[in-house]
């Protein structure tokens, strides 16, 4: 059977919540994902607690989680201090670093110029090599941006080649604000795969549930075999724009792949994950958090209703 790599992203699902989820609850949820068969988990980030308070307990979460055989834990970092924290845990297997072809987003997300972004990436790669860790780089705003910054496919390819020149072959193209249409997704992914054939090109998409399947299949048919997603389609980048757009729902990825004859081993386990007492409690808690998000990020009533509907569908009730 053809190989597909699915990266589950609870870190992205959690990071925008205004009230802290207890570390113990995060640990239980992560254990549920592992038990369900997920082997690649974007679980934590090591950034300023002032910028992302929800991730301030990343070390504590990993310490409680303990050693996991055969599981890749990805930790997101934006500077050398964060990389040092991630390395010191001994639990992070892969450092994830956000790049971007949008200068505006770089300033908003990590207060860097394009030149600083590349310089920091090079130093973090040296730290990863010295500690025996892998790296994945994300090209944010790879499919366009809402700031009128210059964008074209060649810029995406140039960014991918620059990253690969540093010895990083895992590159994830991110539609950070969920604006890309399937045709553009297919075109950009295909261009990156042709222009950087040595790379493992993945996608980290944000989307409405209704559009998720078509977007995911556009990338798949272009040759992509690495997909980031989050159960329920939860999450969004709080630094990209005022309105959060959720991640591609894991269950939609699984459903779309089945249309192409691929059946992932986690298919029958998803229901168990979201029906477990731990996940059920966390999802119920998330419903309580949606209301503050409506105010904090200017979501309208329809958007709030959509999130509630997603959770209801995932819970199967």
C-alpha positions in Angstrom: 0.0 0.0 0.0 1.2 3.5 -0.8 2.8 5.3 2.1 1.3 8.5 3.6 2.5 10.4 6.6 -0.1 11.9 8.8 1.0 14.5 11.4 -1.6 15.1 14.1 -1.4 18.7 15.4 -2.9 19.2 18.9 -0.4 22.0 19.5 -2.1 24.0 16.8 -5.5 23.1 18.1 -4.7 24.4 21.5 -2.5 27.4 21.0 -5.2 30.0 20.4 -7.3 29.2 23.5 -7.3 32.0 26.1 -7.6 29.9 29.2 -5.1 27.3 30.1 -5.7 23.6 29.6 -4.1 21.7 32.5 -0.9 19.9 31.6 -2.4 16.6 32.8 -5.3 16.9 30.5 -3.0 17.6 27.5 -0.9 14.5 28.5 -4.0 12.3 28.6 -5.1 13.5 25.2 -1.6 12.9 23.7 -1.6 9.4 25.2 -5.0 8.8 23.6 -3.5 9.8 20.2 -0.6 7.4 20.6 -2.9 4.6 21.6 -5.0 5.3 18.5 -2.0 4.8 16.3 -0.7 8.3 15.6 3.1 8.2 15.2 3.9 11.8 14.2 2.5 14.4 16.6 3.0 18.2 16.6 2.6 18.4 20.3 4.3 21.4 21.8 6.0 24.7 21.1 8.8 26.5 22.9 8.0 30.2 22.4 7.4 33.2 24.7 4.7 32.4 27.2 3.6 36.1 26.8 3.0 35.4 23.1 1.4 32.0 23.5 0.4 31.3 27.1 -1.2 28.0 26.3 2.2 26.5 25.4 4.0 27.7 28.5 3.8 24.3 30.1 5.5 22.4 27.2 8.3 21.0 29.3 5.9 19.9 32.0 3.7 18.2 29.5 6.6 16.2 27.9 8.0 15.2 31.3 4.6 13.8 32.3 4.1 12.2 29.0 7.3 10.2 29.3 9.3 8.3 26.7 7.3 7.1 23.7 8.9 4.4 21.5 8.4 4.9 17.8 6.6 8.2 18.1 7.9 11.4 16.6 7.2 14.4 18.8 7.5 17.7 16.9 8.3 20.9 18.9 7.9 24.3 17.3 10.6 26.9 17.9 11.3 30.4 16.5 14.7 31.1 18.0 17.8 29.5 19.5 16.4 29.9 23.1 13.3 27.9 22.1 15.5 25.3 20.3 17.6 24.9 23.4 14.5 24.4 25.6 13.2 21.7 23.2 16.5 19.9 23.0 16.8 19.9 26.8 13.6 18.0 27.2 15.1 14.9 25.6 11.6 14.1 24.3 11.4 16.2 21.2 12.5 14.3 18.1 12.0 17.0 15.5 12.3 20.7 15.7 9.8 22.6 13.6 10.7 26.1 12.4 8.3 28.6 10.6 9.7 30.4 7.6 7.5 32.6 5.4 7.5 34.3 2.0 5.4 37.0 3.5 7.5 39.6 5.3 4.4 41.0 7.1 3.6 37.6 8.5 7.2 37.1 9.7 7.0 40.4 11.6 3.6 39.5 13.1 4.4 35.8 14.0 8.0 36.0 15.2 9.3 39.6 14.8 11.9 38.7 12.2 13.0 40.1 8.9 13.4 37.5 6.0 17.2 37.7 6.5 16.9 37.2 10.3 14.6 34.3 9.7 17.1 32.5 7.5 20.0 33.3 9.8 18.2 31.9 12.8 17.1 28.8 10.9 20.8 28.1 10.0 21.8 28.3 13.6 19.0 26.1 14.8 19.8 23.5 12.2 23.4 23.4 13.6 21.9 22.9 17.1 19.6 20.1 15.8 22.5 18.4 14.1 24.6 18.6 17.3 21.8 17.0 19.3 20.8 14.3 16.8 17.4 15.8 16.1 15.6 16.1 12.8 14.0 19.3 11.4 11.0 20.3 9.5 10.6 23.8 8.1 7.2 25.4 7.4 6.8 27.9 4.5 3.9 30.0 5.9 1.7 31.9 3.4 2.9 29.5 0.7 -0.3 29.9 -1.2 -0.8 33.7 -0.9 -1.4 36.2 1.9 -3.9 38.8 3.0 -1.4 41.6 3.3 -0.8 42.4 -0.4 2.8 41.1 0.0 4.3 39.9 -3.2 3.6 36.3 -3.9 4.2 33.8 -6.8 5.0 30.1 -7.2 8.7 30.9 -7.9 9.0 32.5 -4.5 7.7 29.3 -2.9 10.2 27.2 -4.8 13.1 29.6 -4.0 12.2 29.3 -0.3 12.1 25.5 -0.5 15.5 25.3 -2.3 17.0 27.7 0.3 15.8 25.5 3.1 17.0 22.3 1.4 20.4 23.9 0.9 20.8 24.0 4.7 20.3 20.2 4.8 16.6 20.3 5.7 14.6 18.0 3.5 11.2 18.0 5.3 9.3 21.1 4.2 5.6 21.8 4.8 3.7 24.3 2.7 1.3 26.2 4.9 -2.0 27.9 3.8 -1.9 29.9 7.1 -5.2 31.7 6.6 -7.1 29.0 4.6 -7.6 31.1 1.5 -6.1 28.8 -1.2 -8.3 27.1 -3.7 -7.7 23.5 -4.8 -6.4 24.5 -8.2 -3.7 26.7 -6.7 -2.8 24.1 -4.1 -2.3 21.5 -6.8 -0.2 23.9 -8.9 2.1 25.1 -6.0 2.6 21.6 -4.6 3.4 20.2 -8.0 5.8 23.0 -8.7 7.6 22.4 -5.3 7.9 18.7 -5.9 9.3 19.2 -9.4 11.7 21.9 -8.4 12.9 20.2 -5.2 12.6 16.4 -5.8 14.9 15.5 -3.0 12.5 17.1 -0.4 9.6 15.6 1.5 7.0 18.2 0.6 4.0 18.3 2.9 1.1 20.6 3.5 -0.2 22.3 6.6 -3.6 23.6 5.6 -6.3 25.6 7.3 -9.8 25.3 5.9 -13.5 25.1 6.5 -14.7 21.5 6.9 -16.7 21.7 3.7 -13.6 22.7 1.6 -11.1 20.4 3.4 -11.5 17.3 1.3 -11.1 19.0 -2.0 -8.0 20.9 -0.8 -6.4 17.8 0.6 -7.1 15.8 -2.5 -5.6 18.6 -4.7 -2.4 18.2 -2.8 -2.5 14.4 -2.9 -3.0 14.3 -6.7 -0.1 16.7 -7.1 2.1 14.1 -5.4 2.0 15.2 -1.7 2.2 12.4 0.8 2.7 14.3 4.1 -0.3 15.9 5.7 -0.8 17.9 8.9 -4.3 17.9 10.4 -6.1 18.1 13.7 -9.1 16.1 15.0 -12.2 18.2 14.6 -10.5 20.8 12.5 -9.7 22.8 15.6 -7.0 25.5 15.8 -5.7 28.4 13.8 -2.8 30.8 13.9 -3.6 33.8 16.2 -0.9 35.9 14.6 -2.0 35.6 10.9 -5.3 37.7 11.0 -8.2 38.5 13.3 -10.3 35.5 12.2 -9.0 32.1 13.1 -9.4 29.4 10.4 -9.2 25.9 11.7 -6.9 23.1 10.6 -7.8 20.5 8.1 -9.9 18.0 10.1 -8.1 14.6 10.5 -11.3 12.7 9.9 -11.7 14.6 6.5 -8.1 13.6 5.5 -8.9 10.0 6.3 -12.1 10.1 4.4 -10.5 11.8 1.3 -7.7 9.2 1.3 -10.2 6.4 1.4 -11.7 7.8 -1.8 -8.3 7.1 -3.4 -8.1 3.6 -2.0 -5.9 4.3 1.0 -7.0 3.2 4.4 -4.9 4.5 7.3 -4.5 2.4 10.4 -5.9 5.1 12.6 -9.2 5.1 10.7 -11.1 2.9 13.2 -9.4 4.5 16.2 -10.6 8.1 15.7 -14.0 7.5 17.2 -12.3 5.9 20.3 -10.1 8.9 20.8 -12.9 11.5 20.7 -15.3 9.3 22.7 -12.8 8.7 25.6 -13.6 10.4 28.9 -10.4 12.5 28.6 -11.1 13.7 25.1 -14.8 14.2 25.8 -14.0 16.4 28.8 -11.5 18.4 26.7 -13.9 18.9 23.9 -16.6 20.0 26.3 -14.1 22.4 27.7 -13.4 23.7 24.3 -17.0 24.6 23.8 -16.7 26.8 26.8 -13.6 28.4 25.3 -15.2 29.2 22.0 -17.3 32.0 23.4 -14.3 34.1 24.5 -12.6 33.4 21.1 -15.6 35.0 19.5 -14.7 38.2 21.3 -10.9 37.9 21.2 -10.6 37.2 17.5 -13.7 38.9 16.1 -15.5 35.6 15.1 -19.1 36.2 14.2 -22.0 34.2 15.5 -22.0 31.9 12.4 -18.3 31.1 13.0 -19.0 30.2 16.6 -21.9 28.0 15.5 -19.6 26.3 13.0 -17.1 25.4 15.6 -19.8 24.0 17.9 -21.2 22.0 15.0 -17.7 20.5 14.3 -17.3 19.4 17.9 -20.8 17.9 17.9 -20.0 16.0 14.7 -16.7 14.7 16.1 -18.3 13.7 19.4 -21.0 11.8 17.3 -23.8 13.2 19.3 
